[in-house]
Amino acid sequence: MTSFYTKEELNTMGFIHVGENVHISRKASIYGSNRMSFGDNVRIDDFCILSGDITLGSYIHIGAYCGLYGASGIIMEDYTGLSHRCTLFSTTDDFSGDFLISPMSPAEDCNVIGGRILIKKYSQIGSGTTIMQNLTIEEGVAVGAMSFVNRSLDEWTIYAGIPVRKIKERKRGLLKFFEDEK
């Protein structure tokens, strides 16, 4: 037995789609596999939690201890990645004090707020970063470790901080690897 599920095992888990060369740790927790799709060359490391509507493109790495909570949808396009201990929340409770907060409370007494998270091509998210609901991280973004992303981010820019702020423009040199695709 290996540390990752075999292709045959993945094919029996009810995913919408599983591409080639997909490695999901046996120590990852998957909830709602019938709402998940994975492209080619995807690796999900130990102790990750994936829940809800999640679409991963190709050439993606999700480091250990990441949490992807996709009730309102999470999409990661090709060549993106999450370093260790990142957390993505596509929904959150209303903490105003006017509603109860808990999945164990009656739904009519809660106010869950949500929206899709979209991480576009060539973007990388640093270790320990938290990403909130209803935003887009545009192509080529790099987010520094331990950041809090609560708004959409402009393409080819480096961000960091709590909340995240622009640090500087990001070089586009990695695009040379994809010149034949254009």
N, C-alpha and C positions, 0 to 999 in steps of 0.2 A: 504494500500500500504506500502511495506517495502522499506528500503534504497537500497536494491539490487534487480536486475531483478530476476524474478521467472524462474524456469527451462523452463516453457512453453514459456515465452518471449524470453529467450536465444535461444530456438530451432527455433524461427521464424526470427532470426537476420542474418542468412546466414553463420554462422561459419562452417568450415570444420568438426569440432568435438567439442562437449561439454561433458565432463565427468560428473560424479556424484559430488554433493556438490560443485558446482562452484558458487561463489558469485562475481558478478561484480556490482559495484556501479552504480546507475542511474545517478550519476554525472560524470562518466567517459566518455570520448569521444573515439569512435571507428571508424576508417577509414579503409575500406578494409576488413571487417569481413570474406569475402569469401577466405581470405588467412591466416586465424587464426585457431589454434587448441589448445584446453585446455584439460589437463588430469583431474584426480579426485582431489578434495580437493584444489581448487585454489580460492584465494581471491584477488580481485583488488579493491583498495580503491578509495575514492573520488578524483576527479580532475586529474586522470591519463589520458594520451593520448596514445593510441595504434594505430599504423598506419603501414600497410604493412604486410610483411611475418613474422608472429610471431607464434612460437610453444612453448607452455608451458607444461611441464610434470605435475607430480602430487605433491601435498604437497608444493605448492608455494604461497607465499604472496608477493604482490607488494604494497608497502606503498603509501600513498597519494602524489599527485603531481609528480609522476614519468612520464617520457616520454620515450616510446619505439618506435623509428623510424626505422622500419624494411624493408626499400626498398630493401636491399640486404640480408635480413634475420636475425632473432634473434631466437636463440634456448636456452631455459632454461630447463635443465634437472631436475629430481625429487629432492625434498628437497633443493631447492635454494630459494633465496629471495632478494628483493631490498628494502632497507629502504627508508624512505621518501625522495622525491626530487632527486632521481637518474635519470640520462638521458643517454640513449643508442642510439648512432648514427651509424647505419650500412652503411650510406653514408654521404659524406660531399662534399661541393663545393671545387674547386681548388682556393685557395686564393692567388696564385702567382702574380696576376695582369694581366695575359694573357687572362683571361676569365671573362665573366659576372657572377655575383653571385645573383641568385634569381630564385625561381620557376616560376616567372612571365616573365623572360627573355626567348627569343627563345632558345630551347634546343641545337641547333647547335652552339650557342655562349657561351655555358656553358661547363664545364668539371667536371662532378660529379664522384667522386672516392668512391668506396665502396667494401664491403666484409662482409661476415657473421660474426656475434658475436655468440660464443658458450660459454655458462656458464654451466660447468659440475656439476654433483651431489655434494651435500653437501656444496656448495659455498654460501657465504653470502656477500652482497655488502652494505657497510655503507652509511649512509645518506649523500645526496648531492654529491655523486660520479658521475663523467662523464666517460663513456666508449665509446671509439672510434671504428671505423670499422675494420674489417678484423683481428680478434684476437680470441684466445681461453683462457678462464679462466679455468684451469684444476681442477680436482676433489679436493674438500675440501679446497678451497682457502677462506680466509677472507680478505676483503678489508676495511680498516679503512675509517671513515667518511671524506668527502670533498677531496677525492683523484681523480687523473686524470689517467685513465688507457689507455695507448696508445701503449701497446705491450702485447703479450701473457704472462700469469703468470703460474709458476710452481705449481704442485699439493701440497696440504697440507702445505701451506705457508701463513703467514700473511703479507700483504702489506699495505702501506699507503704513502701518499705524492703526491706532484705535481712536476714532474711526479711521478708515483707510484714507490716505491722501497721496497725491501725485508726488513722486520723487523725481523722475526724469523720463525722457523718451527712451524706448528700448530699441536696440539695433535690430535690423531685419535680416542679418546675415544668414540665419538658418534657412531662409527661403531658397537659397542656392541649391538645397537638396531636393527641391520640388520643381525646378525649372522645366523639366520634361513634362510635367502634368498640366502646364498651361497651354 
